[in-house]
Amino acid sequence: MTLKSIEEYGPGFQIKVLSSLLTHKEFLTNIYDILNEDDFSNQAHKWVITEILNYYEKYHTTPTYTILKEIYKRVGRGSRQRRRRKEILK
């Protein structure tokens, strides 16, 4: 049986993927082009992966935890982002 999405491996595996993306630039570089938020089931995970991918696209490196915190603080200017931030806080 072949699983088609990271989501199918469960939340524990998804957290490990997110952690690896934040700490191993080479891992992010290798899977950047095949990764998207739809591979994750949790809204917070979707937000994190989107921000990691956006940051990598702009700066070609992984964001630090501090950078993600700053991005999170700025979220809320648009209504879609505000709703998403509320989902993350749940």
Buried (B, 14 or more C-beta within 10 A) or exposed (E): EEEEEBBEEEEEEBBEBBEBBBEEEEBBEEBBEEBEBEBBBBBBBBBBBBBBBEBBEEEEEBBEEEBBEEBBEEBEEEEEEEEBBEEBEE
